[in-house]
Amino acid sequence: MPYILQTHHLTKVIGGKTIVKDVALHIQKGEIYGFLGPNGAGKTTVMKMVTNLWKPTEGTVEIFGETLTPQSYEVLKRMGSIIEFPTFYDHMSGYENLKLHAEYMGYYEHGSIENAIGLLGLSEAAGKLVRNYSLGMKERLGIARAILCKPEFLILDEPTNGLDPAGMKQVRELLRMLCTEYGITVMVSSHILSEIESIADTVGVINHGVMMKEISMKEIEQMNLAYTELSVLNQERAAYVLSEKLGITNFKIVEDGQIRIYDSRVSTQELSGVMAKNGVQVTALGVKAETLEDYFLKMTGEVK
């Protein structure tokens, strides 16, 4: 399947500080690509270079098979985006802001503004001045503007900022619909991992400006990510029993009183029995499966 977006050795240095280094992205046509990373990891910096807002210090961006340059006007017309917080003319209504954007883009399809407003649940607020919009309403208006001209490639930087759970669900369903029904390729960044897990086809993990991993959700699902979760009153004693009595070294102390064991050779029954014999009181024991959040935290080193 062809790539909509590829980056090669993408690097940005500001004031002598390297913000991102050698980032390689590969986004396939027709997929939702989840861009994950802790705050300050470099997600927005990469998105600014991909949308030509910032120029790379080194490296190249290739979109629709064409290397991005300051003169890539036609390529940019095929894209929609929200980078950081969307801005509008506050003295104009939501509808007027979208109409102005359509005129700026030279896009005059009948009913497109009403359709975009309706998809984002803003029909009743369309005539109101944007200065009276809440943060969540401005975020939804920003998404409406990004999809207004039916882009082939949609780039959204933290699009659920300021939205309540119902609004977040609405955006999730909208992105999936745009991808499946309209064939729009979507790149979306978020720190809310469950949001990405529920819609993404592929995830890219960035940390400290370095690309850690690109992996499909199918690959994550196919991994052997099952583990035994053990909750005890004496964590240090339990760790000693695991390593010295059972010979298990592949385990992780997650938080106070909780241990995840990634060795499937020992059954829960045997584990419970050995702990009891060695004076470790078990408060909970069961087999679970890792989520994207678990995978992400291990990748970024947030869980020791």
C-alpha positions as CSV (number, residue, x, y, z in Angstrom):
1,M,0.0,0.0,0.0
2,P,1.4,3.4,-0.9
3,Y,2.5,6.0,1.7
4,I,0.7,9.3,1.9
5,L,3.4,10.6,4.2
6,Q,7.1,9.7,4.7
7,T,9.7,11.6,6.5
8,H,13.5,11.0,6.2
9,H,15.9,12.0,9.0
10,L,13.6,14.8,10.0
11,T,15.4,17.0,12.5
12,K,14.7,20.4,14.1
13,V,17.1,22.4,16.1
14,I,16.0,25.6,17.8
15,G,18.4,27.9,19.7
16,G,21.1,25.2,19.7
17,K,18.7,22.6,21.2
18,T,17.7,19.5,19.2
19,I,13.9,19.2,19.5
20,V,13.5,16.2,17.3
21,K,16.1,14.1,15.6
22,D,16.1,11.7,12.6
23,V,12.4,11.1,12.8
24,A,11.1,8.6,10.2
25,L,7.3,8.4,9.7
26,H,5.5,6.1,7.4
27,I,1.7,6.7,7.0
28,Q,-0.2,4.5,4.6
29,K,-3.1,5.7,2.5
30,G,-6.5,5.1,4.1
31,E,-5.4,4.5,7.6
32,I,-5.6,6.3,11.0
33,Y,-2.2,6.8,12.3
34,G,-1.9,7.5,16.1
35,F,1.1,9.7,17.0
36,L,1.9,9.1,20.7
37,G,4.3,10.6,23.1
38,P,4.5,12.3,26.5
39,N,4.1,16.1,26.6
40,G,7.2,17.7,25.2
41,A,8.2,14.6,23.2
42,G,8.2,16.5,19.8
43,K,4.8,15.6,18.4
44,T,3.7,19.1,17.6
45,T,7.2,20.0,16.2
46,V,7.0,17.1,13.7
47,M,3.4,18.1,12.7
48,K,4.5,21.7,12.1
49,M,7.2,20.5,9.8
50,V,4.8,18.2,8.0
51,T,2.4,21.0,7.4
52,N,5.1,23.4,6.2
53,L,4.7,25.8,9.2
54,W,8.3,25.1,10.2
55,K,11.2,24.2,8.0
56,P,13.3,21.2,9.0
57,T,16.9,21.9,10.1
58,E,17.7,18.6,8.4
59,G,15.8,15.9,6.5
60,T,12.8,15.9,4.2
61,V,9.1,15.5,4.2
62,E,7.4,13.6,1.3
63,I,3.6,13.9,0.9
64,F,1.6,12.3,-1.9
65,G,5.0,11.2,-3.4
66,E,6.3,14.8,-3.6
67,T,9.0,16.3,-1.5
68,L,7.7,19.2,0.5
69,T,9.1,22.7,-0.4
70,P,8.1,26.3,0.3
71,Q,6.3,26.2,-3.1
72,S,4.2,23.1,-2.4
73,Y,0.9,25.0,-2.6
74,E,-1.0,22.3,-4.5
75,V,0.1,19.6,-2.0
76,L,-1.0,21.6,0.9
77,K,-4.5,22.2,-0.7
78,R,-5.0,18.4,-0.4
79,M,-4.5,18.5,3.4
80,G,-6.5,19.7,6.4
81,S,-5.0,20.3,9.8
82,I,-5.3,21.6,13.3
83,I,-1.9,22.3,14.9
84,E,-2.0,23.2,18.6
85,F,-5.1,25.4,19.3
86,P,-7.3,26.5,16.4
87,T,-7.7,30.3,16.1
88,F,-10.6,32.2,14.6
89,Y,-11.9,35.7,14.1
90,D,-13.8,36.2,17.4
91,H,-16.0,39.0,16.1
92,M,-17.4,36.6,13.4
93,S,-19.8,33.7,13.7
94,G,-18.7,30.1,13.4
95,Y,-20.5,29.9,10.0
96,E,-18.7,33.1,8.8
97,N,-15.3,31.8,9.8
98,L,-15.9,28.6,7.8
99,K,-17.2,30.6,4.8
100,L,-14.1,32.7,4.9
101,H,-11.9,29.6,5.0
102,A,-13.8,28.1,2.0
103,E,-13.3,31.3,0.0
104,Y,-9.6,31.4,0.9
105,M,-9.2,27.8,-0.3
106,G,-11.2,28.4,-3.4
107,Y,-13.7,25.8,-2.4
108,Y,-17.4,26.4,-3.2
109,E,-19.2,23.1,-3.0
110,H,-22.8,23.7,-2.2
111,G,-23.8,22.6,1.3
112,S,-20.2,21.8,2.5
113,I,-20.3,24.3,5.3
114,E,-23.6,23.1,6.6
115,N,-22.4,19.5,6.3
116,A,-19.2,20.1,8.3
117,I,-21.1,22.0,11.0
118,G,-23.6,19.3,11.3
119,L,-21.0,16.5,11.6
120,L,-19.5,18.3,14.6
121,G,-22.8,19.1,16.3
122,L,-22.5,22.9,15.8
123,S,-25.7,23.6,13.8
124,E,-27.3,25.5,16.7
125,A,-24.2,27.5,17.5
126,A,-23.2,28.3,13.9
127,G,-24.7,31.8,14.0
128,K,-23.1,32.7,17.3
129,L,-20.0,34.8,17.6
130,V,-16.9,32.7,18.2
131,R,-16.0,34.9,21.1
132,N,-18.9,33.2,22.9
133,Y,-17.8,29.7,22.1
134,S,-16.4,27.4,24.9
135,L,-13.0,25.8,24.4
136,G,-14.6,22.6,23.4
137,M,-16.8,24.3,20.8
138,K,-13.8,26.1,19.3
139,E,-12.0,22.7,19.1
140,R,-15.0,21.2,17.2
141,L,-15.2,24.3,14.9
142,G,-11.5,23.8,14.2
143,I,-12.1,20.2,13.2
144,A,-15.1,21.3,11.0
145,R,-12.7,23.8,9.3
146,A,-10.1,21.1,8.8
147,I,-12.6,18.7,7.1
148,L,-14.5,21.4,5.2
149,C,-12.7,21.1,1.9
150,K,-12.7,17.3,2.0
151,P,-9.0,16.8,2.3
152,E,-7.2,13.6,1.3
153,F,-5.0,13.8,4.4
154,L,-6.1,15.1,7.7
155,I,-3.6,16.1,10.5
156,L,-5.0,16.7,14.0
157,D,-2.8,17.7,17.0
158,E,-4.6,16.7,20.2
159,P,-8.1,17.2,18.7
160,T,-10.0,16.2,21.8
161,N,-8.6,19.0,24.0
162,G,-11.4,20.7,26.0
163,L,-14.0,18.1,25.0
164,D,-16.2,16.2,27.4
165,P,-16.5,12.4,27.2
166,A,-19.5,12.7,24.8
167,G,-17.6,15.1,22.6
168,M,-14.5,12.8,22.6
169,K,-16.7,9.9,21.5
170,Q,-18.2,12.0,18.7
171,V,-14.7,12.9,17.4
172,R,-13.6,9.2,17.5
173,E,-16.7,8.2,15.5
174,L,-16.2,11.1,13.1
175,L,-12.5,10.2,12.4
176,R,-13.4,6.5,11.8
177,M,-16.2,7.6,9.5
178,L,-14.0,9.9,7.5
179,C,-11.5,7.2,7.1
180,T,-13.8,4.3,6.2
181,E,-16.5,6.2,4.2
182,Y,-14.5,9.0,2.6
183,G,-11.1,7.4,2.3
184,I,-9.4,10.2,4.2
185,T,-6.0,9.3,5.7
186,V,-5.8,10.6,9.3
187,M,-2.8,11.4,11.5
188,V,-3.8,12.2,15.0
189,S,-1.7,12.9,18.1
190,S,-2.9,12.4,21.6
191,H,-1.7,11.8,25.1
192,I,-5.0,9.9,25.8
193,L,-3.9,6.4,24.9
194,S,-7.3,4.8,25.1
195,E,-8.5,7.3,22.5
196,I,-5.8,6.2,20.1
197,E,-6.3,2.5,20.9
198,S,-9.9,2.6,19.9
199,I,-9.5,4.1,16.5
200,A,-5.9,3.8,15.2
201,D,-4.7,1.3,12.6
202,T,-1.0,2.1,13.3
203,V,0.8,3.9,16.2
204,G,4.0,5.8,16.2
205,V,5.7,6.4,19.5
206,I,8.0,9.4,20.0
207,N,10.0,10.2,23.2
208,H,12.5,13.0,23.8
209,G,12.4,13.9,20.1
210,V,13.4,10.4,19.0
211,M,11.1,7.9,17.1
212,M,10.9,4.8,19.3
213,K,8.6,2.6,17.3
214,E,6.0,2.3,14.5
215,I,3.7,-0.7,14.9
216,S,0.3,-1.7,13.8
217,M,-2.5,-2.3,16.3
218,K,-2.9,-5.8,14.8
219,E,0.8,-6.5,15.6
220,I,0.2,-5.4,19.2
221,E,-2.9,-7.6,19.5
222,Q,-1.0,-10.6,18.1
223,M,1.9,-10.2,20.6
224,N,2.0,-12.4,23.6
225,L,1.1,-9.6,26.0
226,A,-0.7,-11.7,28.6
227,Y,0.6,-11.4,32.2
228,T,-0.2,-12.4,35.7
229,E,-1.0,-9.6,38.0
230,L,-0.1,-10.2,41.6
231,S,-1.2,-7.9,44.5
232,V,0.5,-8.5,47.8
233,L,1.0,-6.9,51.2
234,N,4.8,-7.4,51.3
235,Q,6.1,-6.5,47.9
236,E,9.8,-6.9,48.6
237,R,9.2,-10.3,50.1
238,A,7.1,-11.3,47.1
239,A,9.9,-10.2,44.7
240,Y,12.4,-12.3,46.6
241,V,10.2,-15.3,46.4
242,L,9.6,-14.9,42.7
243,S,13.3,-14.7,41.9
244,E,14.8,-17.0,44.5
245,K,12.1,-19.7,45.0
246,L,10.5,-19.8,41.6
247,G,13.4,-18.6,39.4
248,I,11.3,-15.9,37.8
249,T,13.1,-12.8,36.6
250,N,10.7,-11.5,34.0
251,F,8.5,-9.4,36.2
252,K,7.8,-5.7,36.8
253,I,6.9,-3.9,40.0
254,V,4.2,-1.5,38.8
255,E,3.1,0.3,41.9
256,D,3.0,-0.3,45.7
257,G,1.8,-3.9,46.3
258,Q,1.3,-4.8,42.6
259,I,3.6,-7.0,40.5
260,R,3.2,-8.0,36.8
261,I,4.7,-11.4,35.9
262,Y,5.5,-12.1,32.2
263,D,6.5,-15.7,32.7
264,S,3.8,-18.1,31.8
265,R,5.5,-21.3,33.1
266,V,4.1,-20.9,36.6
267,S,0.3,-21.3,37.1
268,T,-1.7,-19.0,39.3
269,Q,-2.4,-21.9,41.6
270,E,1.3,-22.7,42.0
271,L,2.1,-19.0,42.4
272,S,-0.5,-18.6,45.2
273,G,0.7,-21.7,47.0
274,V,4.4,-20.8,46.9
275,M,3.6,-17.3,48.2
276,A,1.6,-18.7,51.1
277,K,4.3,-21.1,52.1
278,N,6.8,-18.2,52.2
279,G,4.7,-15.9,54.3
280,V,3.5,-13.6,51.5
281,Q,-0.2,-12.6,51.8
282,V,-1.8,-12.4,48.4
283,T,-4.7,-10.0,48.1
284,A,-5.4,-10.4,44.4
285,L,-4.2,-12.7,41.6
286,G,-5.3,-13.0,38.0
287,V,-4.3,-13.2,34.3
288,K,-4.7,-10.0,32.3
289,A,-3.6,-8.7,28.9
290,E,-1.6,-5.6,28.2
291,T,-3.2,-2.6,26.6
292,L,-1.7,0.0,24.3
293,E,-1.1,2.1,27.4
294,D,1.0,-0.6,28.9
295,Y,3.0,-1.0,25.7
296,F,3.4,2.8,25.4
297,L,4.6,3.2,29.0
298,K,7.2,0.5,28.6
299,M,8.4,2.0,25.3
300,T,8.9,5.5,26.8
301,G,10.3,4.1,30.1
302,E,7.5,5.6,32.2
303,V,7.2,2.3,34.0
304,K,10.4,1.0,35.6
